[in-house]
Amino acid sequence: MIYGIGTDICDIRRIRASLARHGDRFAQKILSDAELATWKERGARWPDRGVSYLATRFSAKEAFSKAIGLGMRMPMTWRDCEIAKAASGKPEIVLHGALKGWFESRQLTAHVTVTDETDYAASFCVVEKNTL
């Protein structure tokens, strides 16, 4: 049974401007430790890909927060929601801390997809309630 649906579109130019204004602090606020390592690695080799990576993670976390119905209110935090990559390359949500406990206690499952183009990143998230 569908618990919630969320979508988000993010202007990559806005993310780039935030990075220019706030430096790494902006990325450190949004990304989990694992995501931060990937962002630094990509950004060092291909700066534009680093910005796109940050924008897709920002967008996916916004979509997830909408799908669970909390927005950016506790226990939802930027860093406790990680957008990881399965071995197949499929994006998947990995939760940490209080958010993980909140999510699991409700027997929820999340599905997320991300995409980006030159100026925009977009995400779509469906959260299901396990009924078995």
Order of alpha helices (4+ residues) and beta strands (2+ residues): beta-alpha-alpha-alpha-alpha-beta-beta-alpha-beta-beta
